[in-house]
């Protein structure tokens, strides 16, 4: 449990959590990175062990309910809760991972994306919560691999689509239309079958309100049950919770999906506004991602003044053009914006300039 709200809502879970932290400083982000690196190794280890099990015990390459309850196999279902996930994703603390320089937020995004892809079959489940559902905060690559989505009331249909998926508002699912009086009501887009039927794309549901006293009672009861079952570990058991890290293995695991698509790109090394553009577009900048992004979208998402943004991008050798984009009424309209190929070229030039300046000043490149 990583609570970046740093409030008291999740404190009761410390009694049962294998790992627990509450805070919104850089040290808490770096602690989360350690946990995620450890989980990458755990997922890989579980897959290796599953290959060695017979088909009766492990009929498929995934953890079954029976396997998760077999303490001898040591593959319990492990839920990773990150509240206010935008805090670690936006953290710009510079970190060096092997031979890469990047921000802590970028590394968190890469680790979470890998775990969202590979973790569920190994019994590792991510639960990410945010009150800032914008495309700059949550990388598109991470959003794309999150299965079940739940959107409470938001202020804008764009925010609703960020949570539920592109064009969901045109299909009748828009959580910005929920009223303030609809306490606990949200739109659920499930991953898999529901009682409403396998063909249901999404449904509006109402959640139950749980007072903090009830939550504390549940966690106390959970601790009692775990003590009896001998499954209390880590933080809750008062054990040393410092993970043994293998960044090299983690980089090797996640590198195939990141370095090939954006070789050496780190917003920590880029000038503004390119750094913010990279953070905002994320995987959309990949060659197989978006071809064009409107200027209005970028300036609104980054909160910058349009003329100043255009001037700064022009100084970096990236100039806008006109292109056709779909309109809300189903038609097509021409708008000014940037080709992502031109943005990638500007990034490459900026990175080359950065490397050249380091060489000129004799900076150690090892």
N, C-alpha and C positions, 0 to 999 in steps of 0.2 A: 504494500500500500504506500503510494507516494502522493501525499496531499500537498499540492503547491498552492492551495488557498491559504494554508497555514492557519486554519481555524480550529474549531473543536469538533466538527461534525464526524470526523473519522477516528478520533482518539480512541474510541472503544475498541476498534479493530486491532490496536496494538496488542491486545490480550491474546489474539489468535494468529497474528500475522508472522510469517517467516521473516519478512523484511518490512520495516516500517520507518517512514520519515515524514515530517511535517515542517514545511518551511519553503520560502521562495527565493533563497539566496543561491549564488553560484555553487556553493558547496553542496547544496541539496541536488542540484542538477548533475554535478559530477558523481554524486553518490548513485543517482539513478542510472547513469551511464555504466557504472560498475555492475549494477544488477543486471542490466540488459545484456552486457557482454557475457556475464555468467550464464544467462538464460540461453544465449546463442549456443554456447558450449553444451548446455544441458539438452537442448533440442537435438543437436548433432549426436550426442551420446545416446539418446533414446532411440534414434533411428538405427544406429549401429547395433544396439542391443536387440531391437525388434527383429532385425535380420537373422539373429541367431536363435530366435524362438521358433518352436514348431507351430504348424498351422492350426492346431487345436487351441493353443494358447493365444496366438496372434494370427487370426485368419486373414487380416489385411495389414497394410503398412500404416496402421494408426492405432492409437490407444483406445481400447474398448472400456466400457464401465467396469467389467470384471477385472481387467488388467489394472485399472486405476485403483481398485480397492485391494489388490494383492500387494501387501507391504514388501514381500520378498522381491518383487519386480522393481519397486521404487520408482514408479511412474505415476504419481498422483496427479489428478487434474489440478493445475496451478493457475489461479486467476491473478492477473496483474492489473491493479487498479491505478490509474493516473488521473487525479482530479486537477482541473485547470491545466490541461496538457499544453496549452499555448505557452505557458511559462518556460518549460524546458525547451520547447521547439523554437522559441524566439531568443533564447540565451545566446549571446554573442561572445562568450568567453572563448578565447582562442585555445585550441587543443592541438596537439600533434599526435597522430596515430600512425605508427610506423613511419613511413616517409611522406605522409600527407599532413598538410596544415588545413584545418577547417574550424568552424565554430562548434561549440558544444551542441547548439541547436541542430546543426546539420547532421552531426553524428547521431544524436538522439533520433532524428527523423529516419535516418538510414537503418538504425537498429530496430526501431519500431516497425518499419515497413517490412523488413526481413522476417521478424517474429510474427507479424500478421499473416504473412504468406505461408511460412513453414511451421509455425507453432501449433495451430489448432489440432492437426493430426497427431502431434506428439503430446497433446494434453495441456498445452500452454495457451491460455485464452487472454486476450487483451480487452480491457474495458477502459475506454478513453472518454473523458468528459471535458467539455469546455463551454464557457459562456461567450466565446469569441469565434463563432463558426464562419470565418472568412477564408478565402482561398489563399491569402498570404500567410495566415497562421498555420493551417493544416496543409501540408504539401499534397499535391494532387496524387502523387504516387502512393502515399499512405492512405488517402481517402478511398482510392480505387480498390484497395484490398481489404477494407473493413466490411465484413459481411452484413450483420444486422445494424440498422441505423434507427435512432429514435430522436425525433425533433420536438421539443416543447416550443412554446410560443417564441417567435423571433420577430424582428422589426421589419424585415424585408424579404420578398420572395427569393432574392438571390441568396440570402443566408439560408433559407429553407432548402434550396437546391444544393447548397454546399453540403448540408447534412444528408439529405435524402437521395441526392443524385441529380444529374443534369436533366432538365426538362420535366422534372416531376411535377412542377406547378402546372404545366400544360396538360397533365394527366389528371388533374384534380386534387393533387396532394400539395398543399401549401400551408405550412404551419404559421405563416405570418397572418393568416386569416383567423386564427384562433383569438378569442377575446381574452382580455385580462382577467375576466371573471371565471374563465375556464381553468380553474386551479388543478394542476396535475394532469391536464389533458394534453396529449401529444400524438404525433403520427409515427407509427411504427412500420418500418420496412424490414421484415424479418428475413433471415437467411435460412431458408428451409420451410418445411411444412408448418402450418398452424391449424388451430381448430376451425378457422374460417375456410380452410381449403388450400391446396398446394398452388392453385392458380391465382391466389390473391396477391397482388403486387404490394399493397400497403393497406393499413387500416388505422382508423382513429381509435385510440384507447384512452382510458382514464386510469391513472395509477393511484395507489393507496398512499395516504400520508402516514409516515412513521415518526412519532415523537422520539426525541433523543433518548428518553428513558426506556422506550421499548427496544431501541437499537442496542443500548447498553446491556439490557437483559439478555438479548439474543447472543451477544458476544460473550457474556459471562457463561451462558449455557453452553455455547460452542467450546469454550475453554475447558469446561468440566468434561464434556464428551471427548475432547481430544486428549486430555490427560488420561482418561480411562482407557482410551484406545492406543495410547502411546504414540500419538502422531503430532504432539506439540514440538515444534522445532524453532531454531533460529532466534529471532528477536523475542518472541513470546516465551520461549523457554530459557531466556537469559543467556543464550550462547553467543559466542563471537560471530557477528554477522558480516565480517569483512570478507567479501568474495575473493576467491583466487582468480585473477584476471589473465586472460590470454588474448590480448588485442590482436596479435598476429593471426590467430585462428579466426577471430571475428571479422577482421578485414578481408581475409581470404574468402570467408563464407558470403559476406554481403558485397564484396567488391565486384563480382560479375554483373550485378545489377546496377552498379552506380558508376564505377570508374570508366567502364567502357562507353557509357552513354554521355558522361560529362567528364572527360579526362582532365584531372587537375583543376577543375573549376571549384573554387571556394570563395564564397562571398566575403570572407574575412580578408582576402587579398585583392579584391576588386574595388575600384573607385565608385563613388555614388554618381549617378543613380543605378549603375549596373548591378551593384551588390544587392540592392533592394529588388531589382527586376529578377535576378536569379532566385532570390528567396521566394518571391511571389509566384513565378512561373514554375519553378521546380522541374518535374519531369516533362512538363509541357514544352520545355526547351529542347528535349531530345529530338534527334532527326525524324523519329517516327511519331512525334507529338504534334502540337499545333503548328500550322504554317504561318499564321497571322494573328496578331493581337491588336485590338483597337487602342488608339492613344487614350481615349476617354476611360477605358477599362483600367489601364495602367495608372493614370493620374488619380482616379478615384480610389483605387485599391491602395496606392502608396501615399495618398494624402498630400500630393505635391501640386504646385502651381503649374498649369499646362505650358505656358510660354517658357518658364524657367527650365522645366523638364525637357522640352524640345531643344532648347539651346544647349543644355548639358549633354544630351544624347548626341546632338550634332557635333559637339566638340570631340566626342569619342568615336566619331566616324560612322554613326548610325542615324540615318535620316528616314523620316516617315514616307509612306507611300499611300496610295488609295487602293482599297480592295473591297470586294463584295462580302457581306456577312448576312446571315439570316436575320430577319426582323421578327418582332414578337407576333405580328399578324400572319406569319407564315410566308411572307414575301422576302425580297432581297433588297438591301440598301448598300450604298457605297459610303465608306467611312475612311478616315485617315488612321493609319496605324503603322505597325512595324512588322516586317517579315522576321520570323524567328531565325531564319538563316542569317540575316543581317545582324541580329543581336548576338548570335553565336560567334560571328566573325569579329564583332566588336569586343567580345569577351576574350577571344583568343589573342587579339592585338594587345588588350590591356594586360593579360597574363604574360605575354612576351615582353612587354615594356617593364613589368615588375621584375621578371627574371633578369633582364638586361641591367636594370638599375642595381640589383643586388650584386651582379657580377662586377659592375663598375666600381662599387664601393668595397669589394673584397669580402662580402658577407659569406660566411661559411655555408656551403651548399650541402654538406654531408647529412 
